[in-house]
Amino acid sequence: MLNFEVAMEERVFIDKARMPNEESLRAALARSFAFFEALVRYTGEFSQEWKYYNRRYGWTLKVIRKKKAFLWMTPYNGYFHLGFSLRKAEKAEFAAEALPEKTRRVIADAKEFPEGFAVRFTVTDEKSFREVFALVELLVRIRK
């Protein structure tokens, strides 16, 4: 089951002058670094860039495909968030998949923005990584 609620969110990269690198990510993410790295490798054919938004949100790795945001990953202390926006038709395709109930609810309840329906998941361990990875694979398949 994906961990949707993390009690105390600790953003570790809020200093604009300190863009994350492999060493600092490894230290901050600890055990979840391997999951972060696996997703970076899986999306390696797409453009990837670190973006600094502001002190509140800090640094986020943005994955871009065909000049549009594909997904984003934000590191915290010991875990990371992965998010993406679903277009209306994509949301229906995700709803038709055999997904865990909690995941289905997050997608069904996603708030709509001009870019689509924004969803966000927390990766803390092997189980949450496998579930998020399956969603990313589905997103790649749908957008091919």
Secondary structure, 3 states (H helix, E strand, C coil): CCECCCCCCCECCCCCCCCCCHHHHHHHHHHHHHHHHHHHHHCCCCEEEEEECCCCCCEEEEEEECCEEEEEEEEECCCEEEEEEECHHHHHHHHCCCCCHHHHHHHHCCEEECCEEEEEEEECCHHHHHHHHHHHHHHHHHHC
